[in-house]
Amino acid sequence: MLKVWIVGAGGQLGTAINDVLDPLDAEVFNTDKEELDITHTDEVISFGEINRPDVIINCAAVTDTALCEEQPELAYRVNALGARNLSIVARKTGAKIVQLSTDDVFDGLSTTPYSEFDDTNPRTVYGRSKRAGENYVKEFTHKHFIVRSNWVYGKGDNFVNSVLEKAGSQKQLSVAADQFGSPTSARDLGRLILYLIGTNEYGTYHATCKGTCSRYEFAEEILKLADRNIELKPVPARESELASVRPAYAVLDNFILRIIDVYEMPDWRASLEEYMEEWKNKGGIG
Ligand SMILES: NC(=O)c1ccc[n+]([C@@H]2O[C@H](COP(=O)([O-])OP(=O)(O)OC[C@H]3O[C@@H](n4cnc5c(N)ncnc54)[C@H](OP(=O)(O)O)[C@@H]3O)[C@@H](O)[C@H]2O)c1
């Protein structure tokens, strides 16, 4: 049976991968910061050598972009050196490794979607530390999948849950109409990752749900599906109540997935509908 080590298992994506993974298909090792801090090199190597996973999926990261700006050392320790430590294990044990990355490796100044062949130019500490993580993975391993996504939502802190929370407590919400991306459900991203690890199609992938929208349009769709009727105000990103340190144009072209033509990500609206359906079934909580 395939042995899969999910690192950062308690985060949005780690949780979603556990949700979509059939336990009969794989033996899973879940670790998060509490059990195993990926910045502790010797402990990470020792865990890998003892458990000898076939696949390592690195979902662990410092994803709070403001925190990364405040504490760059922390960002680089986790996002770059943590990825390096897991790469050392992958190299020693011959495991495949999936490294999650982000549109923040680009500058966000483009007006057309970024493909895997476009040059990176991160403008934030988060983006620079994630690119450093990508580079370590490329340097230390051959059997890698670097998967860049954006606007991911699942169980945890994310834009969807923030909009729902605000809609529960206020009558008006100001959201950026000049930030663009592709909302991507953590479960759909998880499904793609489980597909990729069964292949030998190594390399860098852009993987977002199909379609593009502004933050404002995203919020509009969330409120519609939640049957919440509050006034939504389109504003520039700097005036948004849900602002974060992010590129203005975060649209990724799933170019490689498209040209190898074996896996298609679903449309973002359909994915959001599935997520909101579950949210409603749980009584609109979490
Ligand atoms: N969310 C997005 O929109 C998005 C978009 C594109 C790419 N990504 C990438 O996708 C991956 C998963 O994102 P996500 O949304 O699932 O992030 P998340 O919810 O923030 O989860 C990250 C997990 O990593 C853990 N972690 C932090 N530092 C650690 C350490 N030193 N050792 C071990 N675990 C540690 C966190 O634990 P604590 O919570 O206890 O700190 C958390 O459980 C990340 O690589 C991220 O960069 C995310």
The ligand as an SDF file (V2000), in Angstrom:
LIG
                    3D

 48 52  0  0  0  0  0  0  0  0999 V2000
   -4.5690   29.3910    1.1180 N   0  0  0  0  0  0  0  0  0  0  0  0
   -4.3120   29.8330   -0.0980 C   0  0  0  0  0  0  0  0  0  0  0  0
   -5.0360   30.6630   -0.6710 O   0  0  0  0  0  0  0  0  0  0  0  0
   -3.1370   29.2760   -0.8620 C   0  0  0  0  0  0  0  0  0  0  0  0
   -2.9660   29.6810   -2.1640 C   0  0  0  0  0  0  0  0  0  0  0  0
   -1.8960   29.1790   -2.8840 C   0  0  0  0  0  0  0  0  0  0  0  0
   -1.0120   28.3110   -2.2910 C   0  0  0  0  0  0  0  0  0  0  0  0
   -1.1770   27.9490   -1.0100 N   0  0  0  0  0  0  0  0  0  0  0  0
   -0.1710   27.0340   -0.4230 C   0  0  0  0  0  0  0  0  0  0  0  0
   -0.8290   25.8070   -0.1310 O   0  0  0  0  0  0  0  0  0  0  0  0
   -0.2640   25.2370    1.0560 C   0  0  0  0  0  0  0  0  0  0  0  0
   -1.3540   24.9180    2.0390 C   0  0  0  0  0  0  0  0  0  0  0  0
   -2.0760   26.1120    2.3210 O   0  0  0  0  0  0  0  0  0  0  0  0
   -3.2530   26.1350    3.3940 P   0  0  0  0  0  0  0  0  0  0  0  0
   -4.2170   27.1540    2.9310 O   0  0  0  0  0  0  0  0  0  0  0  0
   -3.6910   24.7450    3.7030 O   0  0  0  0  0  0  0  0  0  0  0  0
   -2.4440   26.7400    4.6420 O   0  0  0  0  0  0  0  0  0  0  0  0
   -2.8430   26.7190    6.1850 P   0  0  0  0  0  0  0  0  0  0  0  0
   -4.2950   26.4440    6.3580 O   0  0  0  0  0  0  0  0  0  0  0  0
   -2.2580   27.9700    6.7650 O   0  0  0  0  0  0  0  0  0  0  0  0
   -2.0490   25.4500    6.7410 O   0  0  0  0  0  0  0  0  0  0  0  0
   -0.6550   25.4470    6.9150 C   0  0  0  0  0  0  0  0  0  0  0  0
   -0.3430   24.4530    8.0170 C   0  0  0  0  0  0  0  0  0  0  0  0
    1.0790   24.4220    8.1880 O   0  0  0  0  0  0  0  0  0  0  0  0
    1.3200   24.3870    9.5910 C   0  0  0  0  0  0  0  0  0  0  0  0
    2.6570   24.8560    9.8970 N   0  0  0  0  0  0  0  0  0  0  0  0
    3.0840   26.1400   10.0360 C   0  0  0  0  0  0  0  0  0  0  0  0
    4.3780   26.1530   10.3960 N   0  0  0  0  0  0  0  0  0  0  0  0
    4.7830   24.8560   10.5130 C   0  0  0  0  0  0  0  0  0  0  0  0
    5.9880   24.2420   10.8830 C   0  0  0  0  0  0  0  0  0  0  0  0
    7.0720   24.9590   11.2290 N   0  0  0  0  0  0  0  0  0  0  0  0
    6.0440   22.8890   10.8990 N   0  0  0  0  0  0  0  0  0  0  0  0
    4.9640   22.1520   10.5780 C   0  0  0  0  0  0  0  0  0  0  0  0
    3.7720   22.6810   10.2250 N   0  0  0  0  0  0  0  0  0  0  0  0
    3.6920   24.0280   10.1980 C   0  0  0  0  0  0  0  0  0  0  0  0
    0.2540   25.3000   10.1640 C   0  0  0  0  0  0  0  0  0  0  0  0
    0.1230   25.0950   11.5450 O   0  0  0  0  0  0  0  0  0  0  0  0
   -0.3540   26.3330   12.4600 P   0  0  0  0  0  0  0  0  0  0  0  0
   -1.7080   26.7260   11.9700 O   0  0  0  0  0  0  0  0  0  0  0  0
   -0.3490   25.7430   13.8390 O   0  0  0  0  0  0  0  0  0  0  0  0
    0.6550   27.4240   12.2800 O   0  0  0  0  0  0  0  0  0  0  0  0
   -0.9650   24.8430    9.3620 C   0  0  0  0  0  0  0  0  0  0  0  0
   -1.5900   23.7270    9.9480 O   0  0  0  0  0  0  0  0  0  0  0  0
    0.7880   26.2450    1.5390 C   0  0  0  0  0  0  0  0  0  0  0  0
    2.0380   25.8470    1.0430 O   0  0  0  0  0  0  0  0  0  0  0  0
    0.4040   27.5380    0.8850 C   0  0  0  0  0  0  0  0  0  0  0  0
    1.5270   28.3660    0.6700 O   0  0  0  0  0  0  0  0  0  0  0  0
   -2.2360   28.3970   -0.2790 C   0  0  0  0  0  0  0  0  0  0  0  0
  1  2  1  0
  2  3  2  0
  2  4  1  0
  4  5  1  0
  4 48  2  0
  5  6  2  0
  6  7  1  0
  7  8  2  0
  8  9  1  0
  8 48  1  0
  9 10  1  0
  9 46  1  0
 10 11  1  0
 11 12  1  0
 11 44  1  0
 12 13  1  0
 13 14  1  0
 14 15  2  0
 14 16  1  0
 14 17  1  0
 17 18  1  0
 18 19  2  0
 18 20  1  0
 18 21  1  0
 21 22  1  0
 22 23  1  0
 23 24  1  0
 23 42  1  0
 24 25  1  0
 25 26  1  0
 25 36  1  0
 26 27  1  0
 26 35  1  0
 27 28  2  0
 28 29  1  0
 29 30  1  0
 29 35  2  0
 30 31  1  0
 30 32  2  0
 32 33  1  0
 33 34  2  0
 34 35  1  0
 36 37  1  0
 36 42  1  0
 37 38  1  0
 38 39  2  0
 38 40  1  0
 38 41  1  0
 42 43  1  0
 44 45  1  0
 44 46  1  0
 46 47  1  0
M  CHG  2   8   1  16  -1
M  END
$$$$
